[in-house]
């Protein structure tokens, strides 16, 4: 029961308003609320016994709210060992990495309404990380070791390896598209050299971060949030947003594209993933070398259908 109360409190963090900011600030100032317990402040007024337990729990000082996510709680409290936590800022939102001898987990906030559905499907397909039981508003997924494509070392870019990576990515995009999932993100490299394709030590590959992916199972009906995620990956949107157009102008643009996407076939939308792949390959070749292109193409086109 106490865990349910705590997890419900954490779930509300994704929808928290600023109405109690002054109250929490005052409680911090006079010592009624330790800083690491601010996410649980509402519990103090509803369950004083549980609040007292939280104040005496040394694990919260280290792990904060992540102490109470189902998989993490088991590692930290039930099967304790040498468990560490670190944070990654390469994706939108705060990403926590919890590692122990038994298991490694990634916990991060949802970036879109249907990201959890997409992530579940991609995990089942073997394209993305496997998903674990979590708290509403967050993903808890397996940690996949490896290097991002643009971080591969010279000895990892030989023809055989590049053929295998292309082969793997072609197969993964084919599986996504068969389930009407449009990935909608840079798979190999963006202009800043970031990649979302992980290459593991055993040669297997996975895609990560499905926050802007579109599940087109209801096409031609597409939610405005999905339309916005589509629009903001357009090159023209980057130029448009730099003009500081305001929320009204952005909303108008998104509604215009909602109609355009309804008239665009699913296959045409999916084809943008192939263009992203080709553009990313050219960008990656600038740092990894042009020798990667031909074997990658060969592997990719052998499996993508």
HELIX and SHEET records of a PDB file:
HELIX    1   1 UNK A    2  UNK A   12  1                                  11    
HELIX    2   2 UNK A   13  UNK A   15  5                                   3    
HELIX    3   3 UNK A   21  UNK A   29  1                                   9    
HELIX    4   4 UNK A   35  UNK A   40  5                                   6    
HELIX    5   5 UNK A   41  UNK A   46  1                                   6    
HELIX    6   6 UNK A   48  UNK A   55  1                                   8    
HELIX    7   7 UNK A   58  UNK A   63  1                                   6    
HELIX    8   8 UNK A   64  UNK A   68  5                                   5    
HELIX    9   9 UNK A   70  UNK A   73  1                                   4    
HELIX   10  10 UNK A   74  UNK A   78  3                                   5    
HELIX   11  11 UNK A  115  UNK A  125  1                                  11    
HELIX   12  12 UNK A  149  UNK A  151  5                                   3    
HELIX   13  13 UNK A  154  UNK A  156  5                                   3    
HELIX   14  14 UNK A  159  UNK A  178  1                                  20    
HELIX   15  15 UNK A  224  UNK A  231  1                                   8    
HELIX   16  16 UNK A  235  UNK A  242  1                                   8    
HELIX   17  17 UNK A  247  UNK A  263  1                                  17    
HELIX   18  18 UNK A  266  UNK A  288  1                                  23    
HELIX   19  19 UNK A  291  UNK A  303  1                                  13    
SHEET    1   A 5 UNK A  84  UNK A  88  0                                        
SHEET    2   A 5 UNK A  95  UNK A  99 -1                                        
SHEET    3   A 5 UNK A 104  UNK A 109 -1                                        
SHEET    4   A 5 UNK A 138  UNK A 142 -1                                        
SHEET    5   A 5 UNK A 131  UNK A 132 -1                                        
SHEET    1   B 3 UNK A 147  UNK A 148  0                                        
SHEET    2   B 3 UNK A 197  UNK A 199 -1                                        
SHEET    3   B 3 UNK A 205  UNK A 207 -1                                        
SHEET    1   C 2 UNK A 181  UNK A 182  0                                        
SHEET    2   C 2 UNK A 214  UNK A 215 -1                                        
END                                                                             
